[in-house]
């Protein structure tokens, strides 16, 4: 088993969630979403967005619907490149703080 698999099993047990409740495809989609949000919006927005997806799923939305709803908000890759790697010039990126 990989470190990721071990972690998912431990976290699932700690949260009393079945370890198989997150398929490999869903893991990949969540990681892709985190990357895209981190690069297109702000780094700190990636994990926070995944949390919001989890809340939506916990309230009954399907994972695919929750992922699609958030993905639709992301800027097109050309928009992010034109903005210098950031999708907006808003203050959201100013809250990023030091690297951790």
N, C-alpha and C positions, 0 to 999 in steps of 0.2 A: 504494500500500500504506500501511496505517496503521502507526503506531509499534508497536502491539501485534503486528501481523503480522510486521514487521521483527524485533522482539525474539524472537518464537516461532521464526522461521527461524534466527536467530543462535544461540539457546539449543539448538535441535535439532541444529544442526551441531556445536556445542561438546560436546554429550552423545552424539554419534553415534547420534541417534534420527531416524527419518524425520519430516520436518516435517508430513507429512499423517497422522501417527499420532494426532493430536488433532483431531477434527472440531470444527466450529463449535458443534454441539450439546453436545459434551463440554466445550468451553471454557466455555460458558454454564452448564452444570451445576456445574462446579468453582467458577466465580465465585459462583454462588448458594450453594453449600455454604460457601465461605469467608465470605461475608457472614453467613449464618445462624449459623454457629458463632461468628464474631466478636461478633455481637450477642447471641446466646443463651447463650454460655458465657463466653468472654473473648476480647478482640481478638487476642491472640497465639496463641490456639488455632486460628484460621482457617487460616493458612498451614501450621502444623504438622500439622493434620488432613489438608490436601491432600497433604502429604508422605507421611503414613501411607497414604492411598488409593493413591498411586503405588507404594509398597512392596508393598501387597496386589496391585495389578495386575501388578507385576513378578514376583510369586510365582505368578501364574497366575489370579488372580481376575479376572472380567470387570469393566470399569469400572462398568457399571450395578449389579452386585452389590455392589461395594465402596462406591459412593455410597449405595446403598439401606441398607446395614448401618449406616453412620455417620449418615445422615439419620434413621434410626429412633431414634437416641439423643437427638436434639434435643428440647428441651421444646416443648410446644405454644405457639403465640404468646400465648395467654392466661396461661400459666404464667410466661413471661418478663415480661410486662407487670405481673403481680401482684407479681413480685419486684423491681420497679423497673428493669426492663431487663436484669436478670441472671437466669439460670435457677436459680442456686443461691446459697446464702449461704456456700458453702465458700471456702476460702482460695485456690482457683485464680485468682480475680480479683485477689488481693493480689500475685501475681507479675507483674502486667502491666507495672509500671515506668513510666517517663516516656514521653510520646509521642515517636515518632521520625519 
